[in-house]
Amino acid sequence: MTLKTLTAYFKHELSKLGYDDIANKNAFGWQLSYCQGDGIEFPHAIICEADATILCDRIMAGKHKAAVKRALSKGVVVSAGGKYCAELCDYNCDPELTSFEMAACEVFISSIDDDLKSIERRLMDEGYKYLEATPSVDEPEVAIERSLGRLKLVVSKTNSDWFDLFGSNDEEDLEFDYRVMQGIINGGDKFFELKVELFDLCDEDSDLPLATTYLGNCILSKDEELMRNYGCEVRTQVALAVDEARILLDRRNVERDARKAAREEALRQEYLEKRAVAEREAEAERARVEALLIQEAEQIAAARDFAMWSGLELSSLPASIGFSNI
């Protein structure tokens, strides 16, 4: 995950707590490098009435909360964030604020300043934990190192620089991303990209890999083993890298590649045949169920007709039929 994930997480938390207007400002920024200037810059923004009401419900209580809500409904405007304290504008209120409502609003904006400071401390702490738990691109975490004859295999956990959490507004995606983020922050999970590299041991003058493949979007808890969870995928990436290395070294085994292709084609044909059989069986089952439904409908209709005619008697038939003349 890139650093965009951390920015998106900070904004997500602010929005959830009633600071959506601040979170959506372009000037939002942060610095977490273990130095004196570290911090999160909350840009100054006017808080809409709906968000101000959410804030009021969360940080106020009792009569002060009720008074602030009345003031908001009268048109009082609150702004917060930036380098200065939260501000209150009551110029356009109709009717005018009472002295108690004004006092409650002063408490409200003071509470907002304290709340933002508390949120900043929490997000900074969570940000440090995220950065410490996420492998960096410059210093990947080596997970596997093997010698494959002339080649050396290195599998590393690195930063997934092509994938960001909180990149979707879908509710289910946000819930999943939030769980992943909390797992990382709490030290239970790691989210990373696996980089598979093959080095040519005969080329001592080059530190560059001969072939590289990636496996992204990996989640692993501290109690799980890499190969137990991603062994099949890792082996596939290693095979792809080895094939690429053989091509570059002009050491392809044509007969072996042909046998491999034949096996893959046989597996593909087997899969297609199984799928065709399953489709035929499913179609036969649908036809059988449809025939049973038709038969059941016919039986119900026949039973209804029989019940209607079986209740009739000769004496109940109209005289106009003419049975008396027989």
C-alpha positions as CSV (number, residue, x, y, z in Angstrom):
1,M,0.0,0.0,0.0
2,T,1.3,3.4,-0.8
3,L,1.2,6.4,1.6
4,K,-2.1,7.3,-0.1
5,T,-3.7,4.6,2.1
6,L,-2.7,6.4,5.3
7,T,-4.0,9.8,4.0
8,A,-7.3,8.1,3.0
9,Y,-7.5,6.4,6.4
10,F,-7.1,9.7,8.2
11,K,-9.8,11.3,6.1
12,H,-12.1,8.3,6.6
13,E,-11.7,8.7,10.4
14,L,-12.4,12.4,10.3
15,S,-15.5,11.9,8.1
16,K,-16.8,9.3,10.5
17,L,-16.4,11.6,13.5
18,G,-18.3,14.5,11.9
19,Y,-15.4,16.4,10.2
20,D,-16.3,15.5,6.6
21,D,-15.8,19.1,5.4
22,I,-12.3,19.2,6.8
23,A,-11.4,15.8,5.4
24,N,-12.5,16.8,1.8
25,K,-10.2,19.9,1.7
26,N,-7.3,19.6,-0.7
27,A,-4.9,21.1,1.8
28,F,-5.0,18.0,4.0
29,G,-1.5,16.8,4.8
30,W,0.7,15.0,7.4
31,Q,4.3,14.2,8.3
32,L,5.4,11.2,10.4
33,S,9.1,10.9,10.3
34,Y,9.9,10.8,14.1
35,C,11.0,14.4,14.2
36,Q,9.9,17.6,15.9
37,G,7.8,18.8,13.0
38,D,5.6,15.7,12.9
39,G,1.9,16.2,12.9
40,I,-1.4,16.1,10.9
41,E,-2.5,19.3,9.2
42,F,-6.3,19.7,9.4
43,P,-7.3,22.4,6.9
44,H,-9.7,25.1,8.0
45,A,-13.3,24.5,6.8
46,I,-16.8,25.6,7.5
47,I,-18.7,22.7,9.1
48,C,-22.1,22.1,7.6
49,E,-25.1,22.0,9.9
50,A,-25.6,18.2,9.5
51,D,-22.0,17.5,10.5
52,A,-22.1,20.1,13.3
53,T,-25.1,18.3,14.7
54,I,-23.2,15.0,14.6
55,L,-20.3,16.7,16.5
56,C,-22.7,18.2,19.0
57,D,-24.3,14.8,19.7
58,R,-20.8,13.3,20.2
59,I,-18.9,15.9,22.3
60,M,-21.7,17.8,24.1
61,A,-24.1,16.7,26.8
62,G,-27.2,17.9,28.7
63,K,-28.6,21.4,28.4
64,H,-25.5,22.6,26.5
65,K,-26.1,20.1,23.8
66,A,-29.8,21.1,23.4
67,A,-28.8,24.8,23.3
68,V,-26.2,24.2,20.6
69,K,-28.7,22.3,18.5
70,R,-31.2,25.2,18.8
71,A,-28.4,27.6,17.8
72,L,-27.5,25.5,14.8
73,S,-31.1,25.5,13.7
74,K,-31.3,29.3,14.0
75,G,-28.4,29.6,11.5
76,V,-25.2,29.7,13.6
77,V,-22.1,28.7,11.6
78,V,-19.1,26.9,13.0
79,S,-15.7,26.6,11.3
80,A,-12.7,24.6,12.6
81,G,-9.2,23.3,11.6
82,G,-6.2,25.2,10.4
83,K,-3.7,27.1,12.6
84,Y,-6.3,29.0,14.6
85,C,-9.0,28.1,17.1
86,A,-12.5,27.1,16.0
87,E,-14.7,30.0,15.2
88,L,-18.4,30.9,15.6
89,C,-20.5,33.1,13.4
90,D,-24.0,34.2,14.6
91,Y,-24.5,37.3,12.4
92,N,-27.3,35.8,10.4
93,C,-29.2,34.0,13.1
94,D,-33.0,34.3,13.1
95,P,-34.1,34.7,15.8
96,E,-31.1,35.9,17.7
97,L,-29.3,33.5,20.1
98,T,-30.1,33.7,23.7
99,S,-27.3,34.4,26.2
100,F,-27.3,30.7,27.3
101,E,-27.2,29.5,23.6
102,M,-24.3,31.8,23.0
103,A,-22.5,30.4,26.0
104,A,-23.2,26.9,25.0
105,C,-21.8,27.6,21.5
106,E,-18.6,29.0,23.0
107,V,-18.2,25.7,25.0
108,F,-18.9,23.8,21.7
109,I,-16.2,25.4,19.7
110,S,-13.7,25.0,22.6
111,S,-14.6,21.3,22.7
112,I,-14.1,21.0,19.0
113,D,-10.5,22.3,19.4
114,D,-9.8,19.8,22.1
115,D,-11.5,17.0,20.1
116,L,-9.3,17.7,17.0
117,K,-6.1,17.7,19.2
118,S,-7.2,14.3,20.6
119,I,-7.9,12.9,17.1
120,E,-4.6,14.2,15.8
121,R,-2.7,12.4,18.7
122,R,-4.6,9.1,18.0
123,L,-4.1,9.2,14.3
124,M,-0.4,10.1,14.6
125,D,0.0,7.1,16.9
126,E,-1.9,4.8,14.5
127,G,0.1,6.2,11.6
128,Y,3.4,5.4,13.2
129,K,2.2,1.8,13.8
130,Y,1.1,1.5,10.2
131,L,4.4,2.7,8.8
132,E,6.4,0.4,11.2
133,A,4.3,-2.6,10.2
134,T,4.3,-2.0,6.4
135,P,7.4,-3.2,4.5
136,S,9.1,-0.4,2.5
137,V,10.1,-0.4,-1.1
138,D,13.7,0.5,-0.2
139,E,14.0,-2.1,2.6
140,P,12.0,-5.1,1.7
141,E,11.6,-8.0,4.1
142,V,13.2,-11.1,2.7
143,A,10.9,-14.1,3.3
144,I,12.6,-16.9,1.2
145,E,16.1,-17.2,-0.3
146,R,17.1,-20.3,-2.2
147,S,19.8,-21.5,-4.6
148,L,18.4,-23.0,-7.9
149,G,21.6,-24.1,-9.6
150,R,22.9,-21.1,-11.5
151,L,20.0,-18.9,-10.2
152,K,19.4,-17.5,-6.8
153,L,15.7,-17.1,-5.7
154,V,14.8,-14.3,-3.4
155,V,11.1,-13.8,-2.3
156,S,10.5,-10.5,-0.4
157,K,7.7,-8.7,1.3
158,T,7.5,-5.2,0.0
159,N,5.2,-2.2,-0.2
160,S,2.2,-2.8,-2.5
161,D,2.7,0.4,-4.5
162,W,-0.1,-0.3,-6.9
163,F,-2.9,-0.9,-4.4
164,D,-4.5,1.5,-1.9
165,L,-7.0,0.8,0.8
166,F,-10.0,3.1,1.0
167,G,-9.9,3.5,-2.7
168,S,-13.6,2.6,-3.1
169,N,-16.7,4.2,-1.8
170,D,-18.6,0.9,-1.7
171,E,-19.8,0.2,1.9
172,E,-18.6,-3.5,1.9
173,D,-15.2,-2.5,0.5
174,L,-14.8,0.2,3.2
175,E,-15.7,-2.2,5.9
176,F,-13.1,-4.7,4.6
177,D,-10.4,-2.0,4.2
178,Y,-11.1,-0.8,7.8
179,R,-10.7,-4.3,9.2
180,V,-7.4,-4.7,7.3
181,M,-6.2,-1.3,8.5
182,Q,-7.1,-2.1,12.1
183,G,-5.4,-5.4,11.9
184,I,-2.2,-3.7,10.7
185,I,-2.3,-0.9,13.3
186,N,-3.0,-3.5,16.1
187,G,0.0,-5.5,15.0
188,G,-2.0,-8.6,14.1
189,D,-1.8,-8.4,10.3
190,K,0.5,-7.4,7.5
191,F,-0.6,-6.3,4.1
192,F,2.1,-6.5,1.5
193,E,3.2,-7.4,-2.0
194,L,5.4,-10.4,-2.7
195,K,8.3,-9.7,-5.1
196,V,9.9,-12.8,-6.7
197,E,13.4,-12.2,-8.0
198,L,15.9,-14.5,-9.8
199,F,19.6,-13.5,-9.8
200,D,22.3,-14.9,-12.1
201,L,25.0,-16.2,-9.9
202,C,27.4,-16.3,-12.8
203,D,27.1,-12.6,-13.3
204,E,28.9,-11.3,-10.3
205,D,29.1,-7.8,-11.7
206,S,25.4,-7.2,-11.7
207,D,23.1,-6.6,-8.7
208,L,20.0,-6.5,-11.0
209,P,17.6,-9.4,-11.0
210,L,17.5,-11.5,-14.2
211,A,13.7,-11.9,-13.8
212,T,11.1,-10.4,-11.5
213,T,7.4,-11.2,-10.9
214,Y,4.9,-10.0,-8.3
215,L,2.1,-11.3,-6.2
216,G,0.0,-8.4,-4.8
217,N,-2.8,-7.9,-2.2
218,C,-1.4,-10.4,0.4
219,I,-2.7,-10.4,3.9
220,L,-1.0,-12.5,6.6
221,S,-1.6,-12.5,10.4
222,K,1.3,-12.9,12.8
223,D,0.3,-16.5,13.5
224,E,0.1,-17.6,9.8
225,E,2.9,-19.0,7.7
226,L,3.6,-17.5,4.2
227,M,3.9,-20.7,2.3
228,R,0.9,-22.3,4.1
229,N,-1.3,-19.5,2.9
230,Y,0.3,-18.5,-0.4
231,G,2.5,-21.5,-1.3
232,C,0.6,-22.3,-4.5
233,E,0.7,-18.7,-5.8
234,V,4.4,-18.3,-4.9
235,R,5.3,-21.5,-6.8
236,T,3.4,-20.2,-9.8
237,Q,5.3,-16.9,-9.7
238,V,8.6,-18.7,-9.3
239,A,7.8,-20.9,-12.3
240,L,7.0,-17.8,-14.4
241,A,10.3,-16.1,-13.3
242,V,12.3,-19.2,-14.1
243,D,10.8,-19.5,-17.5
244,E,11.6,-15.8,-18.2
245,A,15.2,-16.4,-16.9
246,R,15.7,-19.4,-19.2
247,I,14.6,-17.4,-22.2
248,L,17.0,-14.6,-21.3
249,L,19.9,-17.1,-20.8
250,D,18.9,-19.1,-23.9
251,R,18.6,-22.3,-21.8
252,R,15.1,-23.4,-22.6
253,N,14.5,-27.1,-22.8
254,V,12.3,-27.5,-25.8
255,E,11.3,-31.1,-25.1
256,R,10.4,-30.3,-21.5
257,D,8.5,-27.2,-22.5
258,A,6.5,-29.3,-25.0
259,R,5.7,-31.9,-22.3
260,K,4.7,-29.1,-20.0
261,A,2.4,-27.6,-22.6
262,A,0.9,-31.0,-23.4
263,R,0.1,-31.5,-19.7
264,E,-1.4,-28.1,-19.4
265,E,-3.5,-28.7,-22.5
266,A,-4.6,-32.1,-21.1
267,L,-5.6,-30.5,-17.9
268,R,-7.5,-27.8,-19.8
269,Q,-9.4,-30.4,-21.9
270,E,-10.2,-32.3,-18.7
271,Y,-11.5,-29.2,-17.1
272,L,-13.6,-28.4,-20.2
273,E,-15.0,-31.9,-20.3
274,K,-15.9,-31.8,-16.6
275,R,-17.6,-28.4,-17.1
276,A,-19.5,-29.8,-20.1
277,V,-20.7,-32.8,-18.2
278,A,-21.8,-30.6,-15.3
279,E,-23.7,-28.3,-17.6
280,R,-25.4,-31.3,-19.3
281,E,-26.4,-32.8,-15.9
282,A,-27.7,-29.4,-14.7
283,E,-29.7,-29.0,-17.9
284,A,-31.1,-32.6,-17.5
285,E,-32.0,-31.8,-13.9
286,R,-33.8,-28.6,-14.9
287,A,-35.7,-30.5,-17.6
288,R,-36.7,-33.2,-15.0
289,V,-37.9,-30.6,-12.5
290,E,-39.8,-28.7,-15.2
291,A,-41.5,-32.0,-16.3
292,L,-42.5,-32.8,-12.7
293,L,-44.0,-29.3,-12.3
294,I,-46.0,-29.7,-15.5
295,Q,-47.2,-33.2,-14.4
296,E,-48.1,-31.8,-11.0
297,A,-50.1,-29.0,-12.6
298,E,-51.9,-31.4,-14.8
299,Q,-52.8,-33.7,-11.9
300,I,-54.1,-30.7,-9.9
301,A,-56.2,-29.6,-12.9
302,A,-57.6,-33.1,-13.3
303,A,-58.4,-33.4,-9.7
304,R,-60.2,-30.1,-9.7
305,D,-62.3,-31.2,-12.7
306,F,-63.1,-34.5,-11.1
307,A,-64.1,-32.8,-7.8
308,M,-66.4,-30.5,-9.7
309,W,-68.3,-33.2,-11.7
310,S,-68.4,-35.8,-8.9
311,G,-70.6,-33.6,-6.8
312,L,-73.5,-33.5,-9.3
313,E,-76.6,-35.8,-9.1
314,L,-79.3,-36.7,-11.7
315,S,-82.0,-35.2,-9.5
316,S,-80.1,-31.9,-9.5
317,L,-79.9,-31.6,-13.3
318,P,-82.4,-29.2,-14.9
319,A,-85.6,-30.7,-16.4
320,S,-84.9,-29.1,-19.7
321,I,-82.3,-31.8,-20.4
322,G,-85.3,-34.2,-21.0
323,F,-84.4,-37.2,-19.0
324,S,-88.1,-37.6,-18.0
325,N,-89.0,-38.5,-21.6
326,I,-86.6,-41.4,-21.9
